[in-house]
Structures are given as C-alpha cells and as structure tokens.
Amino acid sequence: YVNPDLTTFEYMKGRPHAPSGAAWERAIDCWQDVRSAPDATYDDKVTFDGSAIEPMVTWGITPGQALGISEPIPDPDTMDAGDRATAQKALDHMDLRPGRTMEGVNVDVAFLGSCTNARITDLREAASLLERLGRPVADDVRAMVVPGSQGVKQQAEDEGLADTFREAGFDWRGAGCSMCLGMNADQLQGRELCASSSNRNFIGRQGSKDGRTVLMSPAMVVAAAVEGEVTDVRTLL
C-alpha cells in the first residue's frame, strides 16, 4: 500500500535538493501516480484503534520486549520455550520483576537522540513540552540532546529550541551517534539506567556491559528527565 501525502510534500517543498518550479510540479505528478489504486486488493488488512494506543517503553534487552506504560511486565513462565530464556535474562539484567509496570523505575540518564527520534519535529515536541512543564531536569539525572543531523541541529538553534533544552538542564550536543551506541565518552557507567529515544537496547549497547536502557519516545524521555523516573507523560499534561 502506497499513499503519498500532503504532509510529506509540504515538508519537501523548498528544501535543498528538492525540485523547484515546473520540475516540482512534475515530481508531484510522478509521486501521486504511484498511489495504490482504489480497487487494489490485499492479502490482509489491519485496522488500529488509535485512541487505545498508550506510550510504549521497553522492559528488556531487545526492542521487541516492549509494552504499554500501564501494562505489567510479563512472566517468563507464561511464555513459549523459545522466548522464556531471553525474557528471564532480560529481567535479571534489568533488575525487574514480572507483574510490575515500568512506571516509577529510577532513571540516571536521559538521552534524546540521535538519528531515529531527533528529527526537527521531535525536538520541537520535546522543547514545547519542557516549556509547558516549566521544570528543569531532575538533580540526579544526566540529560543530553543529540540532533539527528547537522541540518536539524542548525534549524533547532535557529528556532530557539537549543536554548530551551539548555535552560532546562540538557546538554546540547552536535549531531552524531553518541549514546545510541556508546560512542566516545557518551557512555553509561556501571549499572546506570538510561531513558533513551534511540532504537536499540541490547546489553552493552550504550557503553557499559552492566548498563540498562529503556527505549521510549522523545516526549517520554523529557518526562523521565524531569521526574527522575520512567513516567507516563500524559500524567504531566
């Protein structure tokens, strides 16, 4: 299923390397032409109730070990044999127990970055949330923002977003991989737990073999940063 949309077109219009003038109109026609036909048939159709979706976080050591913020951590004993060992390893590493939710888990580091969830739209949302909350990063949390690209970094600075992050206590960094994979000095220390908007949470991924990573959205990272623990951002709004 392919459905080019106006939001994407508006984002691309006028940007570097995008067609302009008559070439832009031809490009629009071309992109619109690849839209799936109204009478196309599909092997399967899936419908989601968006109103039932809640903030998701990981509880384990793979991106697939995720659940809604209000959902209880699963019990390995209820799983298939193929998943049981990995789930138990995850619980042992993360120092968690089945049945509890992730809400309230203490956070040492808040990482908002880098390529996956630090687009300009992500940074706008996160900065806007900080302004609405009017609260700084918790005293015992180390927080940083790593823009998704040099272009995003410059745009965020031009829009004043970088100042919002700095004033709240976030370290504003240059674009790069950073704590997504423990690059250079951007690493967890010992058993630190990181609320991270990156896309991987494997053991050792953020620089420490004992470090723990909880993946979440940029807004949830902001909530964790100011609260000092994994928090349902909806409760702060």
ROTORZA-257957 format. One record per residue (C-alpha): residue in three letters; chain; x, y, z. Coordinates in Angstrom, 1 decimal. Example, Ala and Ser with C-alpha at 12.3 -4.5 7.8 and 13.67 -1.06 7.14 Angstrom:
REM ROTORZA-257957
[Ala A [12.3 -4.5 7.8]],
[Ser A [13.7 -1.1 7.1]],
***
This chain:
REM ROTORZA-257957
[Tyr A [0.0 0.0 0.0]],
[Val A [1.5 3.4 -1.1]],
[Asn A [-0.2 6.7 -0.3]],
[Pro A [1.9 9.9 -0.9]],
[Asp A [0.5 12.6 1.4]],
[Leu A [0.4 16.4 1.5]],
[Thr A [2.4 16.5 4.8]],
[Thr A [5.4 14.9 3.1]],
[Phe A [5.1 17.1 0.1]],
[Glu A [4.9 20.2 2.2]],
[Tyr A [8.0 19.1 4.2]],
[Met A [10.0 18.5 1.0]],
[Lys A [8.9 21.7 -0.8]],
[Gly A [11.7 24.3 -1.0]],
[Arg A [14.3 22.1 0.8]],
[Pro A [17.8 21.7 -0.5]],
[His A [18.0 19.2 -3.4]],
[Ala A [14.2 19.2 -3.9]],
[Pro A [12.9 20.0 -7.4]],
[Ser A [11.6 23.5 -7.9]],
[Gly A [9.3 25.3 -10.4]],
[Ala A [8.0 23.2 -13.2]],
[Ala A [10.2 20.3 -12.0]],
[Trp A [8.4 20.3 -8.7]],
[Glu A [5.0 20.1 -10.3]],
[Arg A [6.2 17.2 -12.4]],
[Ala A [7.6 15.5 -9.4]],
[Ile A [4.3 15.8 -7.6]],
[Asp A [2.5 14.2 -10.5]],
[Cys A [5.0 11.4 -10.6]],
[Trp A [4.7 10.7 -6.8]],
[Gln A [0.9 10.9 -6.9]],
[Asp A [1.0 8.4 -9.8]],
[Val A [2.4 5.6 -7.6]],
[Arg A [-0.6 5.8 -5.2]],
[Ser A [-2.3 2.5 -4.7]],
[Ala A [-5.4 2.1 -6.9]],
[Pro A [-8.8 2.5 -5.1]],
[Asp A [-9.7 -1.0 -6.3]],
[Ala A [-6.4 -2.7 -5.3]],
[Thr A [-6.7 -5.9 -3.4]],
[Tyr A [-4.6 -7.0 -0.4]],
[Asp A [-3.8 -10.3 1.2]],
[Asp A [-4.6 -8.8 4.6]],
[Lys A [-6.0 -5.6 6.1]],
[Val A [-5.2 -4.4 9.6]],
[Thr A [-7.1 -1.7 11.4]],
[Phe A [-5.8 0.1 14.5]],
[Asp A [-7.8 2.0 17.1]],
[Gly A [-5.5 5.0 17.7]],
[Ser A [-7.4 6.0 20.8]],
[Ala A [-6.3 2.8 22.5]],
[Ile A [-2.6 3.3 22.0]],
[Glu A [-0.6 4.4 25.0]],
[Pro A [3.1 5.4 25.4]],
[Met A [5.3 2.4 24.8]],
[Val A [8.5 1.5 26.6]],
[Thr A [10.9 -1.4 26.6]],
[Trp A [11.4 -3.6 29.7]],
[Gly A [14.0 -5.9 28.4]],
[Ile A [17.1 -6.2 26.3]],
[Thr A [15.7 -6.2 22.8]],
[Pro A [13.4 -3.7 21.1]],
[Gly A [10.7 -6.3 20.9]],
[Gln A [10.5 -6.6 24.6]],
[Ala A [8.1 -3.6 24.9]],
[Leu A [4.8 -2.8 26.4]],
[Gly A [2.4 0.0 27.2]],
[Ile A [3.4 2.1 30.1]],
[Ser A [0.4 0.8 32.2]],
[Glu A [0.9 -2.9 31.2]],
[Pro A [2.6 -5.3 33.6]],
[Ile A [5.9 -6.9 32.8]],
[Pro A [5.3 -10.4 31.6]],
[Asp A [6.2 -13.6 33.5]],
[Pro A [8.7 -15.8 31.6]],
[Asp A [6.9 -18.8 32.9]],
[Thr A [3.9 -17.9 30.7]],
[Met A [6.0 -17.7 27.5]],
[Asp A [6.9 -20.2 24.9]],
[Ala A [10.2 -22.1 25.5]],
[Gly A [11.8 -20.1 22.7]],
[Asp A [11.2 -16.7 24.4]],
[Arg A [11.5 -17.8 28.1]],
[Ala A [15.3 -17.8 28.4]],
[Thr A [15.7 -14.4 26.8]],
[Ala A [12.9 -12.9 29.0]],
[Gln A [14.5 -14.3 32.2]],
[Lys A [17.9 -12.9 31.1]],
[Ala A [16.3 -9.5 30.5]],
[Leu A [14.6 -9.5 33.9]],
[Asp A [17.9 -10.4 35.6]],
[His A [19.9 -7.8 33.7]],
[Met A [17.3 -5.0 34.1]],
[Asp A [16.7 -6.0 37.8]],
[Leu A [12.9 -6.1 37.3]],
[Arg A [10.2 -8.5 38.3]],
[Pro A [7.1 -9.8 36.5]],
[Gly A [3.8 -8.1 37.3]],
[Arg A [5.0 -4.6 37.9]],
[Thr A [4.8 -1.8 35.4]],
[Met A [7.8 0.2 34.2]],
[Glu A [6.3 3.4 35.6]],
[Gly A [8.4 4.6 38.6]],
[Val A [11.7 2.9 37.6]],
[Asn A [14.5 5.2 38.5]],
[Val A [16.4 6.9 35.7]],
[Asp A [20.1 8.0 35.8]],
[Val A [20.5 9.3 32.2]],
[Ala A [18.0 10.8 29.7]],
[Phe A [19.1 10.6 26.1]],
[Leu A [17.2 12.4 23.4]],
[Gly A [18.8 11.4 20.1]],
[Ser A [20.1 10.7 17.6]],
[Cys A [19.1 9.7 14.1]],
[Thr A [15.9 7.8 15.0]],
[Asn A [14.0 10.2 17.2]],
[Ala A [15.7 13.5 17.0]],
[Arg A [14.2 15.0 13.8]],
[Ile A [13.2 18.6 13.9]],
[Thr A [9.6 17.6 14.7]],
[Asp A [10.8 15.5 17.6]],
[Leu A [12.9 18.3 19.0]],
[Arg A [10.0 20.8 18.6]],
[Glu A [7.7 18.5 20.5]],
[Ala A [10.2 17.9 23.3]],
[Ala A [11.1 21.6 23.7]],
[Ser A [7.4 22.5 23.7]],
[Leu A [6.8 20.0 26.4]],
[Leu A [9.6 21.4 28.5]],
[Glu A [8.2 24.9 28.1]],
[Arg A [4.7 23.7 29.2]],
[Leu A [6.1 21.9 32.2]],
[Gly A [8.4 24.8 33.2]],
[Arg A [10.5 22.3 35.1]],
[Pro A [14.3 21.5 34.9]],
[Val A [16.0 18.2 34.6]],
[Ala A [15.9 16.4 38.0]],
[Asp A [19.1 16.9 40.0]],
[Asp A [20.2 13.3 39.9]],
[Val A [19.7 12.9 36.1]],
[Arg A [22.3 13.5 33.4]],
[Ala A [20.5 14.6 30.2]],
[Met A [21.6 15.3 26.7]],
[Val A [20.2 16.1 23.3]],
[Val A [21.9 14.9 20.1]],
[Pro A [20.2 16.2 16.9]],
[Gly A [19.5 13.8 14.1]],
[Ser A [21.7 15.7 11.6]],
[Gln A [23.7 18.9 11.2]],
[Gly A [20.8 20.4 9.3]],
[Val A [18.5 19.6 12.2]],
[Lys A [20.9 21.0 14.7]],
[Gln A [21.2 24.3 12.8]],
[Gln A [17.4 24.6 12.4]],
[Ala A [16.8 23.8 16.1]],
[Glu A [19.3 26.5 17.0]],
[Asp A [17.7 29.0 14.6]],
[Glu A [14.2 28.2 16.2]],
[Gly A [15.5 28.7 19.7]],
[Leu A [14.9 25.0 20.6]],
[Ala A [18.5 24.5 21.7]],
[Asp A [18.1 27.4 24.2]],
[Thr A [15.0 25.7 25.7]],
[Phe A [16.9 22.5 26.2]],
[Arg A [20.0 24.2 27.7]],
[Glu A [17.9 26.2 30.1]],
[Ala A [16.1 23.1 31.3]],
[Gly A [19.5 21.4 32.0]],
[Phe A [20.0 19.3 28.9]],
[Asp A [23.5 19.2 27.4]],
[Trp A [23.1 20.3 23.7]],
[Arg A [25.4 18.3 21.5]],
[Gly A [26.5 18.2 17.9]],
[Ala A [24.9 15.7 15.5]],
[Gly A [26.2 12.1 15.8]],
[Cys A [25.7 8.6 17.1]],
[Ser A [26.6 9.5 20.7]],
[Met A [24.9 7.4 23.4]],
[Cys A [22.9 5.4 20.9]],
[Leu A [25.9 3.1 20.7]],
[Gly A [28.2 4.4 23.4]],
[Met A [30.4 6.5 21.2]],
[Asn A [33.4 8.3 22.7]],
[Ala A [32.7 9.5 26.2]],
[Asp A [28.9 9.3 25.8]],
[Gln A [28.5 6.0 27.7]],
[Leu A [26.6 4.6 30.7]],
[Gln A [28.7 4.0 33.8]],
[Gly A [28.2 0.7 35.7]],
[Arg A [24.5 -0.1 36.4]],
[Glu A [23.2 3.3 35.2]],
[Leu A [19.7 3.2 33.6]],
[Cys A [19.1 5.4 30.6]],
[Ala A [15.7 6.6 29.3]],
[Ser A [16.6 6.7 25.6]],
[Ser A [14.8 7.7 22.4]],
[Ser A [17.3 5.7 20.3]],
[Asn A [16.4 2.4 18.7]],
[Arg A [18.4 -0.4 20.3]],
[Asn A [18.6 -1.6 23.9]],
[Phe A [20.9 -4.6 23.7]],
[Ile A [23.2 -5.3 26.6]],
[Gly A [26.3 -3.2 26.3]],
[Arg A [24.9 -1.0 23.5]],
[Gln A [25.3 2.2 25.5]],
[Gly A [28.9 1.5 26.6]],
[Ser A [28.6 -0.4 29.8]],
[Lys A [28.1 -4.2 30.0]],
[Asp A [26.0 -3.6 33.1]],
[Gly A [24.2 -0.5 31.9]],
[Arg A [20.4 -0.6 31.3]],
[Thr A [18.4 1.0 28.5]],
[Val A [14.7 1.7 28.4]],
[Leu A [13.6 2.8 24.9]],
[Met A [10.8 5.4 24.7]],
[Ser A [9.5 8.4 22.7]],
[Pro A [11.1 11.9 22.9]],
[Ala A [8.2 13.1 25.0]],
[Met A [8.6 10.2 27.4]],
[Val A [12.3 11.0 27.7]],
[Val A [11.5 14.5 28.7]],
[Ala A [9.1 13.2 31.3]],
[Ala A [11.7 10.8 32.7]],
[Ala A [14.3 13.6 32.7]],
[Val A [12.2 16.0 34.8]],
[Glu A [10.7 13.3 37.1]],
[Gly A [13.8 11.3 37.6]],
[Glu A [11.9 8.1 36.8]],
[Val A [10.0 6.4 34.0]],
[Thr A [6.8 8.4 33.8]],
[Asp A [3.6 8.4 31.7]],
[Val A [3.9 11.7 30.1]],
[Arg A [0.2 12.0 29.9]],
[Thr A [0.0 12.5 33.7]],
[Leu A [2.1 15.6 33.4]],
[Leu A [-0.1 17.4 30.8]],
***
